[in-house]
């Protein structure tokens, strides 16, 4: 059987057009989903805290932020000897609970004291270059240290720790600049000293990754 050259060319062009359209649609869909940040309340978290986080994270990462379905703290993550919760284990359980189809970043928000074996406590933990992170509100409150509460200061600390941990999920490591939000907080004084924003070097890295336009 002999095919007309014109028919063959037209057929090839049609295939290329169809493939190109499908790939474009898929790319646009997954990009929008991958840019989403979902806040995941673990236990009872005040709505005001989550709403404040939404505004700060939208400003920092220039992407949609939503509040996801709340979860109870995973059983077996509490260490009675330390009277703290193992953050790495919580992250592992959260990863199992979230549907594999869920894209983007997930920030679990807890109000319990967190730890990892190497440290006395942590304000949060994240997967470097991954999808999941967690923060603790407990040690960000003035009352934890026997001091009068300061709501504005507490919300500012919460935003800093949330931006810091999400920065890790976008591939940023700890920054040596003490005022950069990616600087490691060994104490609450470190958190109060740094800004809720990225230094020029970290900002540039995010821009190179096309995370911040």
C-alpha positions as CSV (number, residue, x, y, z in Angstrom):
1,X,0.0,0.0,0.0
2,X,1.4,3.5,-0.9
3,X,0.8,6.5,1.2
4,X,0.6,10.1,-0.1
5,X,3.6,12.1,1.2
6,X,1.2,15.0,2.1
7,X,-1.0,12.7,4.2
8,X,2.1,11.4,6.1
9,X,3.3,14.9,6.8
10,X,-0.1,16.1,8.0
11,X,-0.4,13.0,10.2
12,X,3.0,13.7,11.8
13,X,2.1,17.4,12.4
14,X,-1.2,16.3,14.0
15,X,0.6,14.0,16.4
16,X,3.1,16.7,17.4
17,X,0.3,19.2,18.0
18,X,-1.6,16.7,20.1
19,X,1.4,15.7,22.2
20,X,2.4,19.3,22.7
21,X,-1.0,20.3,23.9
22,X,-1.3,17.4,26.3
23,X,2.2,18.1,27.8
24,X,1.4,21.8,28.1
25,X,-1.9,21.1,30.0
26,X,-0.1,18.6,32.3
27,X,2.7,21.0,33.0
28,X,0.4,23.9,33.9
29,X,-1.7,21.7,36.2
30,X,1.1,20.1,38.1
31,X,2.9,23.5,38.4
32,X,-0.1,25.1,40.1
33,X,-0.5,22.2,42.5
34,X,3.2,22.0,43.3
35,X,3.2,25.7,44.3
36,X,0.5,25.2,46.9
37,X,1.3,25.3,50.6
38,X,-1.1,23.4,52.9
39,X,-1.2,24.1,56.6
40,X,-2.0,20.9,58.5
41,X,-3.2,21.5,62.1
42,X,-2.2,18.7,64.5
43,X,-4.6,18.8,67.4
44,X,-6.4,22.0,68.4
45,X,-4.8,25.1,66.7
46,X,-6.4,28.5,67.0
47,X,-7.9,29.7,63.7
48,X,-6.3,33.1,64.2
49,X,-2.8,31.6,64.2
50,X,-3.5,29.7,61.0
51,X,-5.0,32.8,59.3
52,X,-2.0,34.9,60.3
53,X,0.3,32.2,58.9
54,X,-1.6,32.2,55.6
55,X,-0.9,35.9,55.1
56,X,2.7,35.7,56.0
57,X,3.5,32.7,53.9
58,X,1.7,34.1,50.8
59,X,3.8,37.2,51.2
60,X,7.1,35.2,51.5
61,X,6.6,32.5,48.9
62,X,4.2,34.2,46.5
63,X,1.9,31.2,46.2
64,X,-1.5,30.0,47.3
65,X,-1.8,28.8,50.9
66,X,-4.7,26.8,52.3
67,X,-5.7,25.1,55.6
68,X,-6.0,21.4,55.2
69,X,-8.0,18.8,57.2
70,X,-6.8,18.6,60.8
71,X,-5.2,15.5,62.3
72,X,-4.7,14.2,65.8
73,X,-1.1,13.8,66.9
74,X,0.1,10.4,65.8
75,X,0.1,7.8,68.6
76,X,3.5,6.5,69.6
77,X,5.3,9.8,68.9
78,X,5.3,10.9,72.6
79,X,8.3,10.1,74.7
80,X,7.3,9.9,78.3
81,X,10.9,10.0,79.6
82,X,11.5,13.4,77.8
83,X,7.8,14.5,78.0
84,X,8.2,15.6,74.4
85,X,7.1,14.5,70.9
86,X,9.6,13.1,68.4
87,X,9.3,15.4,65.4
88,X,10.9,13.1,62.9
89,X,8.4,10.3,63.7
90,X,5.5,12.8,63.4
91,X,6.7,13.8,59.9
92,X,6.9,10.1,59.0
93,X,3.3,9.5,60.1
94,X,2.0,12.7,58.4
95,X,3.7,11.6,55.1
96,X,1.8,8.3,55.3
97,X,-1.5,10.0,56.0
98,X,-1.4,12.4,53.1
99,X,-2.6,11.1,49.8
100,X,0.2,10.4,47.3
101,X,-1.7,12.6,44.8
102,X,-1.2,15.6,47.1
103,X,1.5,17.8,45.7
104,X,3.0,21.0,47.0
105,X,4.3,21.7,50.5
106,X,2.7,20.6,53.7
107,X,3.4,22.4,56.9
108,X,2.1,20.6,60.0
109,X,1.4,23.0,62.9
110,X,1.6,21.5,66.4
111,X,1.3,22.9,69.9
112,X,3.4,20.4,71.7
113,X,7.1,20.4,72.6
114,X,9.2,18.7,69.9
115,X,12.6,17.1,70.0
116,X,15.1,15.1,67.9
117,X,17.5,12.7,69.7
118,X,20.6,14.9,69.2
119,X,19.0,18.1,70.7
120,X,17.1,19.1,73.8
121,X,14.3,20.5,71.7
122,X,13.5,21.8,68.2
123,X,11.2,24.6,67.0
124,X,10.5,22.5,63.9
125,X,11.9,20.1,61.4
126,X,11.7,19.7,57.6
127,X,12.6,17.4,54.7
128,X,15.4,19.2,52.8
129,X,14.1,19.6,49.3
130,X,11.1,17.5,50.2
131,X,7.4,18.2,50.7
132,X,6.8,18.0,54.5
133,X,7.7,20.2,57.5
134,X,6.5,20.7,61.0
135,X,6.7,23.5,63.6
136,X,5.9,23.7,67.3
137,X,4.2,26.7,68.9
138,X,4.9,25.7,72.5
139,X,8.3,27.4,73.0
140,X,7.4,30.4,71.0
141,X,5.0,31.7,73.7
142,X,6.3,34.0,76.4
143,X,4.3,32.0,79.0
144,X,6.5,29.0,78.4
145,X,9.3,31.0,80.1
146,X,7.1,32.4,82.8
147,X,6.7,35.8,81.1
148,X,3.6,37.8,80.2
149,X,2.1,36.9,76.9
150,X,2.8,39.1,73.9
151,X,0.5,38.1,71.0
152,X,2.2,40.1,68.3
153,X,5.6,38.8,69.2
154,X,4.3,35.2,69.3
155,X,2.7,35.5,65.8
156,X,5.9,37.0,64.5
157,X,8.0,34.1,65.9
158,X,5.5,31.6,64.4
159,X,5.9,33.2,61.0
160,X,9.7,33.0,61.2
161,X,9.8,29.4,62.1
162,X,7.2,28.5,59.5
163,X,9.1,30.3,56.7
164,X,12.4,28.8,58.0
165,X,11.1,25.2,57.8
166,X,9.4,25.7,54.5
167,X,12.6,27.2,53.2
168,X,14.3,23.8,53.9
169,X,11.6,22.1,51.8
170,X,12.5,24.4,48.9
171,X,16.2,23.2,49.2
172,X,17.6,26.0,51.4
173,X,20.1,25.1,54.1
174,X,21.0,27.0,57.2
175,X,22.4,30.4,56.5
176,X,25.4,32.0,58.3
177,X,23.8,35.5,58.3
178,X,22.2,35.9,61.8
179,X,19.4,38.2,60.5
180,X,18.3,35.8,57.7
181,X,15.2,33.7,58.4
182,X,17.2,30.6,57.4
183,X,19.7,31.1,60.2
184,X,19.6,28.2,62.7
185,X,17.8,29.1,66.0
186,X,19.6,27.4,68.8
187,X,17.5,29.5,71.2
188,X,14.5,31.9,71.2
189,X,17.0,34.8,71.2
190,X,18.2,33.6,67.8
191,X,14.6,33.6,66.5
192,X,14.0,37.1,67.8
193,X,17.2,38.4,66.3
194,X,16.5,37.3,62.8
195,X,14.0,38.7,60.3
196,X,11.0,37.0,58.8
197,X,12.7,37.3,55.4
198,X,15.5,35.8,53.3
199,X,18.9,37.4,53.0
200,X,20.1,38.4,49.5
201,X,21.9,35.1,49.0
202,X,19.0,32.9,50.0
203,X,16.6,35.1,48.0
204,X,18.8,34.6,45.0
205,X,18.7,30.8,45.4
206,X,14.9,30.8,45.5
207,X,14.8,33.0,42.4
208,X,17.1,30.7,40.6
209,X,14.8,27.8,41.5
210,X,11.9,29.9,40.2
211,X,10.2,29.7,43.6
212,X,9.9,33.5,44.1
213,X,9.3,35.5,40.9
